[in-house]
Amino acid sequence: MKFVLLKSRGGNYLVVTENIAWLRDHENGQTKVGVIGGDPLLVSGSIDEVAATILAG
């Protein structure tokens, strides 16, 4: 199981990479991350930055 740290303005998340289903641009330079079996997470950074973090993690 591989975790990735996703930073958010309200706190940080450690997410299992295999549980990430989708990414979607959101307002104010944030990205929504769809998680299998849960609510989407709102994280800081553009969709490209978040994708790079997930792939590098």
N, CA, C and O atoms as a Tripos MOL2 file, in Angstrom:
@<TRIPOS>MOLECULE
protein
  228   227    57     0     0
PROTEIN
NO_CHARGES

@<TRIPOS>ATOM
      1 N           0.8560   -1.1630    0.0000 N.3       1 MET1
      2 CA          0.0000    0.0000    0.0000 C.3       1 MET1
      3 C           0.9090    1.2350    0.0000 C.2       1 MET1
      4 O           1.8260    1.3460    0.8130 O.2       1 MET1
      5 N           0.6370    2.1530   -0.9220 N.am      2 LYS2
      6 CA          1.4550    3.3440   -1.0780 C.3       2 LYS2
      7 C           0.6200    4.5840   -0.7530 C.2       2 LYS2
      8 O          -0.4750    4.7640   -1.2870 O.2       2 LYS2
      9 N           1.1460    5.4290    0.1240 N.am      3 PHE3
     10 CA          0.4750    6.6590    0.5270 C.3       3 PHE3
     11 C           1.1100    7.8540   -0.1540 C.2       3 PHE3
     12 O           2.2960    7.8370   -0.4820 O.2       3 PHE3
     13 N           0.3080    8.9020   -0.3660 N.am      4 VAL4
     14 CA          0.8080   10.1670   -0.8830 C.3       4 VAL4
     15 C           0.2560   11.2820    0.0050 C.2       4 VAL4
     16 O          -0.8980   11.2390    0.4300 O.2       4 VAL4
     17 N           1.1070   12.2880    0.2790 N.am      5 LEU5
     18 CA          0.7020   13.4290    1.0930 C.3       5 LEU5
     19 C           0.1250   14.5040    0.1800 C.2       5 LEU5
     20 O           0.8140   15.0000   -0.7120 O.2       5 LEU5
     21 N          -1.1290   14.8620    0.3990 N.am      6 LEU6
     22 CA         -1.7850   15.9240   -0.3510 C.3       6 LEU6
     23 C          -2.0760   17.0740    0.6100 C.2       6 LEU6
     24 O          -2.7420   16.8940    1.6290 O.2       6 LEU6
     25 N          -1.5680   18.2490    0.2720 N.am      7 LYS7
     26 CA         -1.7100   19.4050    1.1580 C.3       7 LYS7
     27 C          -3.0020   20.1450    0.8760 C.2       7 LYS7
     28 O          -3.4220   20.2910   -0.2720 O.2       7 LYS7
     29 N          -3.6180   20.6040    1.9430 N.am      8 SER8
     30 CA         -4.8800   21.3200    1.8640 C.3       8 SER8
     31 C          -4.7740   22.5650    2.7280 C.2       8 SER8
     32 O          -3.9420   22.6320    3.6330 O.2       8 SER8
     33 N          -5.6000   23.5280    2.4550 N.am      9 ARG9
     34 CA         -5.5970   24.7530    3.2630 C.3       9 ARG9
     35 C          -6.1340   24.5090    4.6660 C.2       9 ARG9
     36 O          -5.7950   25.2400    5.5970 O.2       9 ARG9
     37 N          -6.9680   23.4910    4.8220 N.am     10 GLY10
     38 CA         -7.5510   23.1930    6.1280 C.3      10 GLY10
     39 C          -6.8090   22.1030    6.8870 C.2      10 GLY10
     40 O          -7.1460   21.8300    8.0390 O.2      10 GLY10
     41 N          -5.8170   21.4780    6.2840 N.am     11 GLY11
     42 CA         -5.0670   20.3730    6.8830 C.3      11 GLY11
     43 C          -4.5890   19.4660    5.7740 C.2      11 GLY11
     44 O          -5.0410   19.5870    4.6350 O.2      11 GLY11
     45 N          -3.6990   18.5750    6.0830 N.am     12 ASN12
     46 CA         -3.1170   17.6970    5.0700 C.3      12 ASN12
     47 C          -3.7470   16.3090    5.1200 C.2      12 ASN12
     48 O          -4.2680   15.8840    6.1510 O.2      12 ASN12
     49 N          -3.6870   15.6110    3.9830 N.am     13 TYR13
     50 CA         -4.2550   14.2680    3.8800 C.3      13 TYR13
     51 C          -3.1690   13.2820    3.4650 C.2      13 TYR13
     52 O          -2.3380   13.6010    2.6150 O.2      13 TYR13
     53 N          -3.1650   12.1040    4.0470 N.am     14 LEU14
     54 CA         -2.3960   10.9660    3.5570 C.3      14 LEU14
     55 C          -3.3990   10.0480    2.8830 C.2      14 LEU14
     56 O          -4.3080    9.5260    3.5280 O.2      14 LEU14
     57 N          -3.2280    9.8540    1.5730 N.am     15 VAL15
     58 CA         -4.2030    9.1090    0.7930 C.3      15 VAL15
     59 C          -3.5210    7.9090    0.1560 C.2      15 VAL15
     60 O          -2.4010    8.0180   -0.3420 O.2      15 VAL15
     61 N          -4.1920    6.7710    0.1700 N.am     16 VAL16
     62 CA         -3.6950    5.5770   -0.5220 C.3      16 VAL16
     63 C          -3.8340    5.8380   -2.0200 C.2      16 VAL16
     64 O          -4.9360    6.1010   -2.5040 O.2      16 VAL16
     65 N          -2.7310    5.7680   -2.7520 N.am     17 THR17
     66 CA         -2.7480    6.1220   -4.1700 C.3      17 THR17
     67 C          -3.7020    5.2470   -4.9810 C.2      17 THR17
     68 O          -4.2950    5.7240   -5.9480 O.2      17 THR17
     69 N          -3.8580    4.0000   -4.6120 N.am     18 GLU18
     70 CA         -4.7500    3.1030   -5.3470 C.3      18 GLU18
     71 C          -6.2260    3.4870   -5.2020 C.2      18 GLU18
     72 O          -7.0640    3.0300   -5.9780 O.2      18 GLU18
     73 N          -6.5450    4.3250   -4.2090 N.am     19 ASN19
     74 CA         -7.9300    4.7300   -3.9670 C.3      19 ASN19
     75 C          -8.3100    6.0250   -4.6700 C.2      19 ASN19
     76 O          -9.4550    6.4640   -4.5710 O.2      19 ASN19
     77 N          -7.3690    6.6440   -5.3780 N.am     20 ILE20
     78 CA         -7.6690    7.8850   -6.0920 C.3      20 ILE20
     79 C          -8.3100    7.5330   -7.4210 C.2      20 ILE20
     80 O          -7.7280    6.8160   -8.2350 O.2      20 ILE20
     81 N          -9.5260    8.0480   -7.6360 N.am     21 ALA21
     82 CA        -10.2940    7.7210   -8.8360 C.3      21 ALA21
     83 C         -10.2100    8.8040   -9.9020 C.2      21 ALA21
     84 O         -10.1450    8.4870  -11.0900 O.2      21 ALA21
     85 N         -10.2100   10.0860   -9.5040 N.am     22 TRP22
     86 CA        -10.2240   11.1650  -10.4830 C.3      22 TRP22
     87 C          -9.7070   12.4540   -9.8650 C.2      22 TRP22
     88 O          -9.6410   12.5980   -8.6440 O.2      22 TRP22
     89 N          -9.3370   13.4040  -10.7510 N.am     23 LEU23
     90 CA         -8.9440   14.7520  -10.3510 C.3      23 LEU23
     91 C          -9.8030   15.7390  -11.1360 C.2      23 LEU23
     92 O         -10.1290   15.5030  -12.2990 O.2      23 LEU23
     93 N         -10.1650   16.8400  -10.4940 N.am     24 ARG24
     94 CA        -10.9890   17.8480  -11.1630 C.3      24 ARG24
     95 C         -10.5340   19.2350  -10.7000 C.2      24 ARG24
     96 O         -10.3620   19.4720   -9.5040 O.2      24 ARG24
     97 N         -10.3380   20.1570  -11.6660 N.am     25 ASP25
     98 CA        -10.0080   21.5450  -11.3200 C.3      25 ASP25
     99 C         -11.1130   22.1450  -10.4760 C.2      25 ASP25
    100 O         -12.2940   21.8660  -10.6800 O.2      25 ASP25
    101 N         -10.7120   22.9760   -9.5230 N.am     26 HIS26
    102 CA        -11.6760   23.6920   -8.6830 C.3      26 HIS26
    103 C         -11.2350   25.1500   -8.6300 C.2      26 HIS26
    104 O         -10.1920   25.4990   -9.1810 O.2      26 HIS26
    105 N         -11.9940   25.9790   -7.9930 N.am     27 GLU27
    106 CA        -11.6900   27.4060   -7.9540 C.3      27 GLU27
    107 C         -10.5330   27.7220   -7.0070 C.2      27 GLU27
    108 O         -10.1700   26.9120   -6.1550 O.2      27 GLU27
    109 N          -9.9650   28.9120   -7.1740 N.am     28 ASN28
    110 CA         -8.9040   29.4460   -6.3090 C.3      28 ASN28
    111 C          -7.6550   28.5750   -6.2730 C.2      28 ASN28
    112 O          -7.0290   28.4320   -5.2230 O.2      28 ASN28
    113 N          -7.2890   27.9910   -7.4130 N.am     29 GLY29
    114 CA         -6.0540   27.2130   -7.4760 C.3      29 GLY29
    115 C          -6.0920   25.9220   -6.6860 C.2      29 GLY29
    116 O          -5.0550   25.4610   -6.2090 O.2      29 GLY29
    117 N          -7.2530   25.3370   -6.5400 N.am     30 GLN30
    118 CA         -7.4010   24.0930   -5.8030 C.3      30 GLN30
    119 C          -7.8800   22.9850   -6.7410 C.2      30 GLN30
    120 O          -8.3560   23.2460   -7.8460 O.2      30 GLN30
    121 N          -7.7430   21.7530   -6.2780 N.am     31 THR31
    122 CA         -8.1400   20.5870   -7.0540 C.3      31 THR31
    123 C          -8.9740   19.6700   -6.1810 C.2      31 THR31
    124 O          -8.6630   19.4720   -5.0060 O.2      31 THR31
    125 N         -10.0340   19.1090   -6.7500 N.am     32 LYS32
    126 CA        -10.8120   18.0810   -6.0530 C.3      32 LYS32
    127 C         -10.2590   16.7240   -6.4410 C.2      32 LYS32
    128 O         -10.0110   16.4510   -7.6150 O.2      32 LYS32
    129 N         -10.0670   15.8760   -5.4390 N.am     33 VAL33
    130 CA         -9.5370   14.5280   -5.6390 C.3      33 VAL33
    131 C         -10.6250   13.5380   -5.2640 C.2      33 VAL33
    132 O         -11.0610   13.4870   -4.1130 O.2      33 VAL33
    133 N         -11.0620   12.7500   -6.2430 N.am     34 GLY34
    134 CA        -12.0820   11.7440   -5.9940 C.3      34 GLY34
    135 C         -11.4640   10.5070   -5.3850 C.2      34 GLY34
    136 O         -10.4910    9.9610   -5.9050 O.2      34 GLY34
    137 N         -12.0350   10.0690   -4.2800 N.am     35 VAL35
    138 CA        -11.5330    8.9030   -3.5560 C.3      35 VAL35
    139 C         -12.5960    7.8080   -3.6060 C.2      35 VAL35
    140 O         -13.7680    8.0630   -3.3280 O.2      35 VAL35
    141 N         -12.1930    6.6080   -3.9550 N.am     36 ILE36
    142 CA        -13.1160    5.4750   -4.0090 C.3      36 ILE36
    143 C         -13.6930    5.2300   -2.6150 C.2      36 ILE36
    144 O         -12.9490    5.0930   -1.6430 O.2      36 ILE36
    145 N         -15.0080    5.1780   -2.5260 N.am     37 GLY37
    146 CA        -15.6740    4.8950   -1.2640 C.3      37 GLY37
    147 C         -15.7420    6.0660   -0.3110 C.2      37 GLY37
    148 O         -16.0170    5.8770    0.8740 O.2      37 GLY37
    149 N         -15.4960    7.2870   -0.8000 N.am     38 GLY38
    150 CA        -15.5310    8.4370    0.0920 C.3      38 GLY38
    151 C         -15.8730    9.7170   -0.6390 C.2      38 GLY38
    152 O         -16.0680    9.7220   -1.8540 O.2      38 GLY38
    153 N         -15.9430   10.7930    0.1080 N.am     39 ASP39
    154 CA        -16.2180   12.1040   -0.4670 C.3      39 ASP39
    155 C         -14.9550   12.6650   -1.1040 C.2      39 ASP39
    156 O         -13.8480   12.3220   -0.6890 O.2      39 ASP39
    157 N         -15.1070   13.5250   -2.1070 N.am     40 PRO40
    158 CA        -13.9320   14.1470   -2.7160 C.3      40 PRO40
    159 C         -13.1800   15.0260   -1.7170 C.2      40 PRO40
    160 O         -13.7790   15.6290   -0.8270 O.2      40 PRO40
    161 N         -11.8700   15.0880   -1.8790 N.am     41 LEU41
    162 CA        -11.0310   15.9350   -1.0450 C.3      41 LEU41
    163 C         -10.6840   17.1920   -1.8140 C.2      41 LEU41
    164 O         -10.4100   17.1250   -3.0120 O.2      41 LEU41
    165 N         -10.6910   18.3230   -1.1590 N.am     42 LEU42
    166 CA        -10.2960   19.5860   -1.7700 C.3      42 LEU42
    167 C          -8.8710   19.8800   -1.3200 C.2      42 LEU42
    168 O          -8.6280   20.1040   -0.1340 O.2      42 LEU42
    169 N          -7.9220   19.8810   -2.2630 N.am     43 VAL43
    170 CA         -6.5120   20.0550   -1.9310 C.3      43 VAL43
    171 C          -5.9450   21.2690   -2.6590 C.2      43 VAL43
    172 O          -6.5090   21.7280   -3.6520 O.2      43 VAL43
    173 N          -4.8290   21.7830   -2.1570 N.am     44 SER44
    174 CA         -4.1670   22.9400   -2.7490 C.3      44 SER44
    175 C          -3.3660   22.5310   -3.9680 C.2      44 SER44
    176 O          -2.8140   21.4310   -4.0230 O.2      44 SER44
    177 N          -3.3050   23.4230   -4.9450 N.am     45 GLY45
    178 CA         -2.5120   23.1960   -6.1430 C.3      45 GLY45
    179 C          -3.3630   22.9250   -7.3590 C.2      45 GLY45
    180 O          -4.5130   22.4980   -7.2650 O.2      45 GLY45
    181 N          -2.7540   23.1900   -8.5200 N.am     46 SER46
    182 CA         -3.4550   22.9380   -9.7880 C.3      46 SER46
    183 C          -3.5480   21.4360  -10.0320 C.2      46 SER46
    184 O          -2.8980   20.6420   -9.3530 O.2      46 SER46
    185 N          -4.3560   21.0660  -10.9960 N.am     47 ILE47
    186 CA         -4.5230   19.6510  -11.3280 C.3      47 ILE47
    187 C          -3.1830   19.0330  -11.7520 C.2      47 ILE47
    188 O          -2.9060   17.8740  -11.4430 O.2      47 ILE47
    189 N          -2.3480   19.8210  -12.4670 N.am     48 ASP48
    190 CA         -1.0430   19.3210  -12.8980 C.3      48 ASP48
    191 C          -0.0950   19.0960  -11.7110 C.2      48 ASP48
    192 O           0.6340   18.1050  -11.6700 O.2      48 ASP48
    193 N          -0.1150   20.0210  -10.7520 N.am     49 GLU49
    194 CA          0.7280   19.8850   -9.5660 C.3      49 GLU49
    195 C           0.3150   18.6860   -8.7150 C.2      49 GLU49
    196 O           1.1640   17.9410   -8.2240 O.2      49 GLU49
    197 N          -0.9930   18.5070   -8.5450 N.am     50 VAL50
    198 CA         -1.4830   17.3750   -7.7510 C.3      50 VAL50
    199 C          -1.1800   16.0510   -8.4410 C.2      50 VAL50
    200 O          -0.7760   15.0870   -7.7900 O.2      50 VAL50
    201 N          -1.3730   16.0000   -9.7670 N.am     51 ALA51
    202 CA         -1.0550   14.7840  -10.5120 C.3      51 ALA51
    203 C           0.4210   14.4500  -10.4100 C.2      51 ALA51
    204 O           0.7810   13.2830  -10.2570 O.2      51 ALA51
    205 N           1.2830   15.4610  -10.4930 N.am     52 ALA52
    206 CA          2.7220   15.2280  -10.3680 C.3      52 ALA52
    207 C           3.0710   14.7060   -8.9780 C.2      52 ALA52
    208 O           3.9220   13.8260   -8.8420 O.2      52 ALA52
    209 N           2.4280   15.2350   -7.9540 N.am     53 THR53
    210 CA          2.6620   14.7710   -6.5760 C.3      53 THR53
    211 C           2.2480   13.3130   -6.4260 C.2      53 THR53
    212 O           2.9520   12.5220   -5.7980 O.2      53 THR53
    213 N           1.1090   12.9640   -7.0020 N.am     54 ILE54
    214 CA          0.6110   11.5790   -6.9100 C.3      54 ILE54
    215 C           1.5460   10.6260   -7.6540 C.2      54 ILE54
    216 O           1.8760    9.5570   -7.1410 O.2      54 ILE54
    217 N           1.9710   11.0040   -8.8460 N.am     55 LEU55
    218 CA          2.8390   10.1370   -9.6380 C.3      55 LEU55
    219 C           4.2420   10.0180   -9.0470 C.2      55 LEU55
    220 O           4.8860    8.9770   -9.1780 O.2      55 LEU55
    221 N           4.7180   11.0850   -8.3960 N.am     56 ALA56
    222 CA          6.0500   11.0570   -7.7830 C.3      56 ALA56
    223 C           6.0480   10.3090   -6.4600 C.2      56 ALA56
    224 O           7.0680    9.7750   -6.0260 O.2      56 ALA56
    225 N           4.8580   10.2820   -5.8170 N.am     57 GLY57
    226 CA          4.7610    9.6710   -4.4950 C.3      57 GLY57
    227 C           4.8980    8.2090   -4.5760 C.2      57 GLY57
    228 O           4.8420    7.5270   -3.5530 O.2      57 GLY57
@<TRIPOS>BOND
     1     1     2 1
     2     2     3 1
     3     3     4 2
     4     3     5 am
     5     5     6 1
     6     6     7 1
     7     7     8 2
     8     7     9 am
     9     9    10 1
    10    10    11 1
    11    11    12 2
    12    11    13 am
    13    13    14 1
    14    14    15 1
    15    15    16 2
    16    15    17 am
    17    17    18 1
    18    18    19 1
    19    19    20 2
    20    19    21 am
    21    21    22 1
    22    22    23 1
    23    23    24 2
    24    23    25 am
    25    25    26 1
    26    26    27 1
    27    27    28 2
    28    27    29 am
    29    29    30 1
    30    30    31 1
    31    31    32 2
    32    31    33 am
    33    33    34 1
    34    34    35 1
    35    35    36 2
    36    35    37 am
    37    37    38 1
    38    38    39 1
    39    39    40 2
    40    39    41 am
    41    41    42 1
    42    42    43 1
    43    43    44 2
    44    43    45 am
    45    45    46 1
    46    46    47 1
    47    47    48 2
    48    47    49 am
    49    49    50 1
    50    50    51 1
    51    51    52 2
    52    51    53 am
    53    53    54 1
    54    54    55 1
    55    55    56 2
    56    55    57 am
    57    57    58 1
    58    58    59 1
    59    59    60 2
    60    59    61 am
    61    61    62 1
    62    62    63 1
    63    63    64 2
    64    63    65 am
    65    65    66 1
    66    66    67 1
    67    67    68 2
    68    67    69 am
    69    69    70 1
    70    70    71 1
    71    71    72 2
    72    71    73 am
    73    73    74 1
    74    74    75 1
    75    75    76 2
    76    75    77 am
    77    77    78 1
    78    78    79 1
    79    79    80 2
    80    79    81 am
    81    81    82 1
    82    82    83 1
    83    83    84 2
    84    83    85 am
    85    85    86 1
    86    86    87 1
    87    87    88 2
    88    87    89 am
    89    89    90 1
    90    90    91 1
    91    91    92 2
    92    91    93 am
    93    93    94 1
    94    94    95 1
    95    95    96 2
    96    95    97 am
    97    97    98 1
    98    98    99 1
    99    99   100 2
   100    99   101 am
   101   101   102 1
   102   102   103 1
   103   103   104 2
   104   103   105 am
   105   105   106 1
   106   106   107 1
   107   107   108 2
   108   107   109 am
   109   109   110 1
   110   110   111 1
   111   111   112 2
   112   111   113 am
   113   113   114 1
   114   114   115 1
   115   115   116 2
   116   115   117 am
   117   117   118 1
   118   118   119 1
   119   119   120 2
   120   119   121 am
   121   121   122 1
   122   122   123 1
   123   123   124 2
   124   123   125 am
   125   125   126 1
   126   126   127 1
   127   127   128 2
   128   127   129 am
   129   129   130 1
   130   130   131 1
   131   131   132 2
   132   131   133 am
   133   133   134 1
   134   134   135 1
   135   135   136 2
   136   135   137 am
   137   137   138 1
   138   138   139 1
   139   139   140 2
   140   139   141 am
   141   141   142 1
   142   142   143 1
   143   143   144 2
   144   143   145 am
   145   145   146 1
   146   146   147 1
   147   147   148 2
   148   147   149 am
   149   149   150 1
   150   150   151 1
   151   151   152 2
   152   151   153 am
   153   153   154 1
   154   154   155 1
   155   155   156 2
   156   155   157 am
   157   157   158 1
   158   158   159 1
   159   159   160 2
   160   159   161 am
   161   161   162 1
   162   162   163 1
   163   163   164 2
   164   163   165 am
   165   165   166 1
   166   166   167 1
   167   167   168 2
   168   167   169 am
   169   169   170 1
   170   170   171 1
   171   171   172 2
   172   171   173 am
   173   173   174 1
   174   174   175 1
   175   175   176 2
   176   175   177 am
   177   177   178 1
   178   178   179 1
   179   179   180 2
   180   179   181 am
   181   181   182 1
   182   182   183 1
   183   183   184 2
   184   183   185 am
   185   185   186 1
   186   186   187 1
   187   187   188 2
   188   187   189 am
   189   189   190 1
   190   190   191 1
   191   191   192 2
   192   191   193 am
   193   193   194 1
   194   194   195 1
   195   195   196 2
   196   195   197 am
   197   197   198 1
   198   198   199 1
   199   199   200 2
   200   199   201 am
   201   201   202 1
   202   202   203 1
   203   203   204 2
   204   203   205 am
   205   205   206 1
   206   206   207 1
   207   207   208 2
   208   207   209 am
   209   209   210 1
   210   210   211 1
   211   211   212 2
   212   211   213 am
   213   213   214 1
   214   214   215 1
   215   215   216 2
   216   215   217 am
   217   217   218 1
   218   218   219 1
   219   219   220 2
   220   219   221 am
   221   221   222 1
   222   222   223 1
   223   223   224 2
   224   223   225 am
   225   225   226 1
   226   226   227 1
   227   227   228 2
@<TRIPOS>SUBSTRUCTURE
     1 MET1         2 RESIDUE 1 A MET
     2 LYS2         6 RESIDUE 1 A LYS
     3 PHE3        10 RESIDUE 1 A PHE
     4 VAL4        14 RESIDUE 1 A VAL
     5 LEU5        18 RESIDUE 1 A LEU
     6 LEU6        22 RESIDUE 1 A LEU
     7 LYS7        26 RESIDUE 1 A LYS
     8 SER8        30 RESIDUE 1 A SER
     9 ARG9        34 RESIDUE 1 A ARG
    10 GLY10       38 RESIDUE 1 A GLY
    11 GLY11       42 RESIDUE 1 A GLY
    12 ASN12       46 RESIDUE 1 A ASN
    13 TYR13       50 RESIDUE 1 A TYR
    14 LEU14       54 RESIDUE 1 A LEU
    15 VAL15       58 RESIDUE 1 A VAL
    16 VAL16       62 RESIDUE 1 A VAL
    17 THR17       66 RESIDUE 1 A THR
    18 GLU18       70 RESIDUE 1 A GLU
    19 ASN19       74 RESIDUE 1 A ASN
    20 ILE20       78 RESIDUE 1 A ILE
    21 ALA21       82 RESIDUE 1 A ALA
    22 TRP22       86 RESIDUE 1 A TRP
    23 LEU23       90 RESIDUE 1 A LEU
    24 ARG24       94 RESIDUE 1 A ARG
    25 ASP25       98 RESIDUE 1 A ASP
    26 HIS26      102 RESIDUE 1 A HIS
    27 GLU27      106 RESIDUE 1 A GLU
    28 ASN28      110 RESIDUE 1 A ASN
    29 GLY29      114 RESIDUE 1 A GLY
    30 GLN30      118 RESIDUE 1 A GLN
    31 THR31      122 RESIDUE 1 A THR
    32 LYS32      126 RESIDUE 1 A LYS
    33 VAL33      130 RESIDUE 1 A VAL
    34 GLY34      134 RESIDUE 1 A GLY
    35 VAL35      138 RESIDUE 1 A VAL
    36 ILE36      142 RESIDUE 1 A ILE
    37 GLY37      146 RESIDUE 1 A GLY
    38 GLY38      150 RESIDUE 1 A GLY
    39 ASP39      154 RESIDUE 1 A ASP
    40 PRO40      158 RESIDUE 1 A PRO
    41 LEU41      162 RESIDUE 1 A LEU
    42 LEU42      166 RESIDUE 1 A LEU
    43 VAL43      170 RESIDUE 1 A VAL
    44 SER44      174 RESIDUE 1 A SER
    45 GLY45      178 RESIDUE 1 A GLY
    46 SER46      182 RESIDUE 1 A SER
    47 ILE47      186 RESIDUE 1 A ILE
    48 ASP48      190 RESIDUE 1 A ASP
    49 GLU49      194 RESIDUE 1 A GLU
    50 VAL50      198 RESIDUE 1 A VAL
    51 ALA51      202 RESIDUE 1 A ALA
    52 ALA52      206 RESIDUE 1 A ALA
    53 THR53      210 RESIDUE 1 A THR
    54 ILE54      214 RESIDUE 1 A ILE
    55 LEU55      218 RESIDUE 1 A LEU
    56 ALA56      222 RESIDUE 1 A ALA
    57 GLY57      226 RESIDUE 1 A GLY
